[in-house]
Amino acid sequence: MKKDVSQLIESLPRVAGVYVFKNKDGVILYIGKAKNLQDRVKSYFLKQDKDWKIDGLLTEYQTIETIKTNTEIEALLLEAELIGQHKPKYNTLLKDGDPFVYIFITKTSLPTMSIVRTKKEKGIYFGPFLHKTDARNAVTFLKNTFQLNLCNKQIENGCLQYHIGICAGSCKKDFDQDGYLFRMQLAIDVLQADKQAFIASIQNKIKEYSAQMLYEKARNMKRYLDHLDSIFATLKTKFSLEKYADQIINVLQPTKLRDHIPDDLAIQLQHFLKTQNPIATIDCFDISHFQSQEIVGSCIRFLHGKPDKNKFRRFAIQSLTQQHDYAAFQEIVVRRYKNDNDFPDLIVIDGGKGQLHAVEKVINNVLLVSLAKKEEILFGPTFPNGIHLDKHSAIGQVLIALRDYAHHFAISYHRLRRKKL
């Protein structure tokens, strides 16, 4: 159920961050960024009946959730990343491809500098930059300033570009490779230096060109200087998705489960699983990996049928380097329950009989069941041979949605870790 608009707006923080509009099924409709989350979201309701897209968004949305960031630039970068991943229907910008670019210096005998969108090759990367123009201006300035442009010509005394100080001289028979490597290192030093040092070097160039009455070159330097605020602010940010991993995972979770929660869920589960007491707290575990490597695990907790996000946990598997679901489940379950007082009423394992038996070897003081995908077969003490869950029953919907929620939580964490690598 939608909150009253005034209450919703007042509940939002007055800080920089990303906001997410979702519909009643938890589907992401729109992702935006803001310097002030409360003011930005409020502006949508002030524009109602003035823009068809905003009207459609406000008609369809059910909830608005936020991810707080430290700076506006981090909000901008995070927004671009999440739009690229989720492609919400109401976002019209930044939807296709990688939203970032990097300045890339190859790790070869004759290194070159370029702009790339992905980190595929070995070398040195600077960024990410959201605006390609900023990165291009930085590369152009560095290449021209330090004479790093290479050409494919073969001219004994050098090409015209060499004689006017742009080409590095690779066209000459006596190309000074050591001098080129030295100048490339100077360019790297500039990218790694602080903003004030970089600005000072450009201002010195402007003075030098002006003294020589090379006013066109001086104007070119001034144009590069105009783009430095964005470049250095972005470099200083050192943006990483991992920094906001917990908020991202929590905000972008599916919310379909809320529609399937009966008021007497704990009692229904008690009767269904034939336990002595109602089942109020449920933990669900899942494992995710990429090509049998980089294994991670997740545990989510529901209390009285609702997410208890303070009890969510994620795990980078420490004891394995190759896929082994049984051992991975054993590791994360043991790590999760270091405190005996933290056990739930029920533990659900995403898997079949094998995964269930593996966990039973390390945990024996709480009810354990497993739920296999596709067939939706539940295994446990009450159903040792398994029982097909009725997808239309309240119990079936709750347990399947719970399992899927844990699966999504694990996959989201895995994607964040892979993006960081």
C-alpha positions in Angstrom: 0.0 0.0 0.0 1.3 3.4 -1.0 2.3 5.8 1.8 0.7 9.2 2.0 2.8 11.4 -0.3 3.7 14.0 2.3 4.7 11.2 4.8 6.8 9.5 2.1 8.7 12.7 1.2 9.3 13.6 4.9 10.7 10.1 5.5 13.4 10.5 2.8 16.9 11.6 3.8 18.3 15.0 2.8 21.5 13.7 1.5 23.1 12.6 -1.8 22.1 9.2 -3.2 20.1 7.1 -5.6 16.3 6.6 -5.5 14.4 3.7 -6.9 10.8 3.6 -7.9 9.2 0.1 -7.8 5.7 -1.2 -8.7 3.5 -3.4 -6.6 5.5 -6.5 -7.7 8.8 -5.1 -6.8 9.8 -4.5 -10.4 12.1 -1.5 -10.8 10.4 1.3 -12.8 12.9 4.1 -12.5 16.4 4.8 -11.0 17.6 8.3 -10.4 20.3 10.2 -8.6 20.1 13.3 -6.4 22.2 15.8 -4.5 19.3 15.9 -2.0 17.1 12.8 -2.1 14.1 14.4 -0.4 14.0 17.5 -2.6 14.5 15.4 -5.8 11.7 12.9 -5.1 9.4 15.8 -4.1 10.0 17.5 -7.5 8.3 14.5 -9.2 5.0 15.1 -7.4 5.2 18.9 -8.2 5.5 18.0 -11.9 2.5 15.7 -11.9 0.1 16.4 -14.8 2.8 18.2 -16.7 4.8 15.3 -18.2 3.4 12.0 -19.5 6.3 10.0 -18.3 6.1 11.3 -14.8 2.4 10.8 -14.8 2.8 7.2 -15.8 5.6 6.6 -13.2 3.5 8.1 -10.4 0.5 6.1 -11.4 2.4 2.8 -11.5 4.8 3.1 -8.6 4.1 1.5 -5.2 7.3 2.2 -3.2 10.3 4.4 -3.4 13.6 3.2 -1.8 16.9 5.0 -1.5 20.6 4.3 -1.4 22.6 7.0 0.4 26.1 7.9 -1.0 28.9 10.1 0.4 29.0 12.5 -2.6 26.9 13.6 -5.5 29.5 12.2 -7.9 29.2 8.7 -6.3 25.4 9.0 -6.7 25.9 9.8 -10.4 28.3 6.9 -11.0 26.1 4.5 -9.0 23.0 5.6 -10.9 24.6 4.9 -14.2 25.8 1.5 -13.1 22.4 0.4 -11.8 20.5 1.7 -14.9 22.9 -0.3 -17.1 22.3 -3.5 -15.0 18.5 -3.2 -14.6 17.3 -1.1 -17.6 14.2 0.2 -16.0 11.3 1.0 -18.4 11.1 4.7 -17.4 14.8 5.4 -17.8 15.6 6.7 -21.3 19.3 7.5 -20.8 22.3 5.3 -20.0 20.5 2.1 -20.9 22.8 0.4 -23.3 26.3 -0.9 -22.8 28.8 0.0 -20.1 28.1 3.5 -18.9 31.7 4.3 -17.9 34.9 4.9 -19.8 38.5 4.6 -18.6 41.8 6.1 -19.6 43.9 3.0 -20.4 47.7 2.7 -20.8 48.9 -0.6 -22.3 51.5 -2.7 -20.6 53.7 -3.2 -23.7 57.3 -2.4 -24.8 55.9 0.8 -26.4 52.8 1.7 -24.2 50.0 3.7 -25.7 47.2 5.7 -24.1 43.5 5.4 -25.1 39.9 5.4 -23.9 38.2 2.1 -23.3 34.9 1.0 -21.9 35.9 -2.4 -20.3 38.9 -3.7 -18.4 39.9 -6.5 -20.7 43.7 -6.1 -21.2 46.5 -5.9 -18.8 47.7 -2.3 -18.1 47.0 0.8 -16.1 43.5 2.1 -15.8 42.3 5.5 -14.6 38.6 6.3 -13.9 35.9 5.4 -14.3 34.6 8.6 -16.1 30.9 8.9 -16.7 31.4 11.5 -19.5 33.6 10.4 -22.4 34.3 14.1 -23.3 36.1 14.6 -20.1 38.3 11.5 -20.5 39.0 12.4 -24.2 40.1 15.9 -23.3 42.4 14.6 -20.6 43.9 12.1 -23.1 44.3 14.7 -25.8 46.0 17.1 -23.4 48.4 14.5 -22.1 49.3 13.1 -25.6 49.9 16.6 -27.0 51.7 17.9 -24.0 54.0 15.0 -23.6 54.3 14.3 -27.4 52.8 10.8 -27.1 51.0 10.4 -30.5 52.3 7.6 -32.6 52.0 7.4 -36.4 52.4 4.6 -38.9 54.5 6.5 -41.3 58.2 5.8 -42.1 59.9 9.2 -42.9 63.7 9.5 -42.3 63.5 13.0 -40.9 60.1 12.7 -39.3 56.6 13.7 -40.3 55.1 17.1 -40.2 53.3 16.3 -36.9 56.6 15.5 -35.4 58.2 18.8 -36.4 55.3 20.8 -34.9 55.6 18.8 -31.6 52.7 16.5 -31.7 54.0 13.1 -33.1 56.3 11.2 -30.8 58.7 10.6 -33.7 58.0 6.9 -34.2 58.1 7.6 -37.9 61.8 8.3 -37.7 64.5 5.7 -38.1 66.3 7.0 -35.0 63.1 7.1 -32.9 64.1 7.9 -29.3 62.1 5.1 -27.5 63.7 5.9 -24.1 62.6 9.5 -24.4 59.1 8.3 -25.3 58.9 6.0 -22.2 60.1 8.8 -20.0 57.3 11.2 -21.3 54.7 8.4 -20.9 55.8 8.1 -17.3 55.4 11.8 -16.9 51.8 11.5 -18.1 51.1 8.7 -15.7 52.6 10.9 -12.9 50.2 13.7 -13.8 47.2 11.3 -13.7 48.3 10.2 -10.3 49.1 13.6 -8.9 46.8 16.0 -7.1 44.5 18.5 -8.8 46.5 21.6 -7.8 49.7 20.3 -9.3 47.9 19.5 -12.6 46.2 22.9 -12.8 49.5 24.6 -12.1 51.3 22.7 -14.9 48.5 23.8 -17.4 48.6 27.4 -16.1 52.4 27.5 -16.7 51.8 26.2 -20.2 49.3 29.0 -20.8 51.8 31.6 -19.6 54.5 30.1 -21.8 52.4 30.1 -24.9 51.1 33.6 -24.3 54.7 34.9 -23.8 55.6 33.4 -27.2 52.4 34.9 -28.7 51.1 31.4 -29.4 47.6 32.5 -28.5 45.8 29.6 -30.2 47.7 27.1 -28.2 47.1 29.1 -25.0 43.3 29.0 -25.8 43.5 25.2 -26.3 45.1 24.9 -22.8 42.3 27.0 -21.3 39.7 24.6 -22.9 41.4 21.6 -21.3 41.5 23.5 -18.0 37.7 24.0 -18.1 37.2 20.2 -17.9 39.5 19.4 -15.1 37.1 19.9 -12.2 35.0 16.9 -13.3 38.1 14.8 -14.2 39.8 15.2 -10.8 36.7 15.0 -8.8 35.9 11.7 -10.5 39.4 10.3 -10.0 39.4 11.4 -6.4 36.1 9.6 -5.8 37.6 6.1 -6.5 34.0 4.8 -7.0 33.3 1.1 -6.1 30.0 -0.7 -6.2 31.3 -2.8 -3.3 31.2 0.3 -1.1 27.4 0.3 -1.3 26.8 -3.4 -1.6 24.6 -3.8 1.4 22.3 -0.9 0.5 22.1 -2.0 -3.2 21.2 -5.6 -2.4 18.6 -4.6 0.2 16.9 -1.9 -2.0 16.9 -3.9 -5.2 15.4 -7.1 -3.7 12.2 -8.4 -5.1 9.1 -7.7 -3.0 6.6 -10.2 -4.3 6.7 -12.1 -1.1 4.7 -9.4 0.7 1.6 -10.2 -1.4 1.7 -13.9 -0.2 2.0 -13.5 3.6 -1.1 -14.8 5.5 -1.6 -13.4 9.0 -1.4 -16.9 10.6 1.7 -17.9 8.6 3.6 -19.2 11.8 0.6 -21.4 12.7 0.2 -22.7 9.2 3.9 -23.6 9.0 3.6 -25.3 12.4 0.8 -27.6 11.2 2.4 -28.2 7.8 5.8 -29.2 9.2 4.3 -30.8 12.4 6.4 -28.9 14.9 5.6 -28.3 18.6 5.7 -24.5 18.3 4.7 -21.9 15.7 7.5 -21.0 13.2 8.1 -17.3 13.4 11.7 -16.9 12.2 13.0 -18.6 9.0 16.5 -18.4 7.6 17.2 -19.4 4.0 20.7 -20.2 2.6 21.9 -20.2 -1.0 25.2 -20.5 -2.9 26.3 -18.7 -6.1 29.3 -19.1 -8.3 30.7 -18.3 -11.7 32.0 -21.2 -13.8 32.4 -23.2 -10.6 34.7 -20.5 -9.1 34.4 -17.3 -7.0 31.9 -19.0 -4.7 29.7 -16.9 -2.4 26.8 -17.6 -0.1 23.9 -15.8 1.4 21.5 -16.1 4.3 18.3 -14.1 4.6 16.0 -14.0 7.6 12.3 -13.5 7.7 10.5 -12.7 11.0 6.7 -13.2 11.0 6.8 -13.4 7.2 8.7 -10.1 6.6 12.4 -9.5 5.8 14.5 -8.8 8.8 17.3 -7.1 6.8 19.5 -6.5 9.9 19.9 -10.3 10.0 20.8 -10.7 6.4 24.3 -12.1 5.9 26.6 -12.7 2.9 29.7 -14.9 2.7 32.7 -15.1 0.5 33.6 -18.8 0.7 37.0 -19.2 2.3 37.6 -23.0 2.4 37.0 -23.7 -1.3 38.3 -22.5 -4.7 36.2 -24.8 -6.8 32.5 -25.5 -6.7 31.4 -28.0 -4.0 27.9 -27.1 -2.9 27.8 -29.4 0.1 31.0 -28.1 1.6 30.1 -24.5 0.8 26.7 -24.9 2.6 28.4 -26.4 5.6 30.9 -23.5 5.8 28.3 -20.7 5.6 25.9 -22.4 8.0 28.6 -22.8 10.6 29.9 -19.3 10.2 26.3 -17.9 10.4 25.5 -19.5 13.8 28.5 -18.7 15.9 26.1 -17.5 18.6 23.7 -20.2 19.8 21.1 -17.6 20.6 20.8 -16.6 16.9 19.2 -19.8 15.6 15.8 -19.4 13.9 12.8 -21.7 14.1 13.4 -23.1 10.6 16.3 -23.3 8.2 15.6 -23.6 4.5 18.4 -24.8 2.2 18.2 -24.1 -1.6 18.8 -27.6 -2.9 17.8 -31.2 -2.7 18.4 -34.2 -0.4 22.2 -34.0 -0.8 22.5 -30.4 0.3 20.1 -31.1 3.2 22.1 -34.1 4.5 25.3 -32.1 4.2 24.0 -29.3 6.5 22.5 -31.9 8.9 26.0 -33.1 9.6 27.0 -29.7 11.1 23.6 -28.4 12.5 21.3 -30.7 14.6 19.5 -28.4 17.0 17.1 -26.7 14.6 14.5 -27.9 12.1 16.1 -28.2 8.6 14.4 -28.5 5.2 15.6 -28.1 1.6 13.7 -26.9 -1.4 14.8 -28.0 -4.9 14.3 -25.7 -7.8 12.1 -26.4 -10.9 10.2 -29.4 -9.4 9.7 -27.4 -6.1 10.1 -30.5 -4.0 10.5 -29.9 -0.2 12.6 -32.4 1.8 12.8 -32.6 5.6 12.0 -34.8 8.6 8.2 -34.6 7.9 8.8 -35.4 4.2 11.9 -37.6 3.9 11.0 -38.6 0.3 10.0 -35.1 -0.6 6.7 -33.5 -1.3 5.7 -31.3 -4.3 4.7 -27.9 -3.0 1.4 -26.5 -4.2 2.4 -23.2 -5.9 -1.0 -21.8 -5.4 -1.2 -22.4 -1.6 0.0 -19.9 0.9 2.7 -22.2 2.3 4.0 -23.0 -1.2 4.1 -19.4 -2.3 5.9 -18.3 0.9 8.6 -21.0 0.9 9.2 -20.6 -2.9 9.3 -16.8 -2.7 11.7 -17.1 0.4 14.0 -19.4 -1.5 14.0 -17.1 -4.6 14.7 -14.1 -2.4 17.8 -15.8 -1.0 18.9 -16.8 -4.5 18.6 -13.2 -5.7 20.5 -12.0 -2.7 23.4 -14.4 -3.4 23.5 -13.6 -7.1 23.4 -9.8 -6.4 26.4 -10.2 -4.1 28.2 -12.3 -6.6 27.7 -9.7 -9.4 29.0 -7.0 -7.1 32.1 -9.0 -6.3 32.8 -9.8 -10.0 32.3 -6.1 -11.0 34.9 -5.1 -8.4 37.5 -7.6 -9.8 
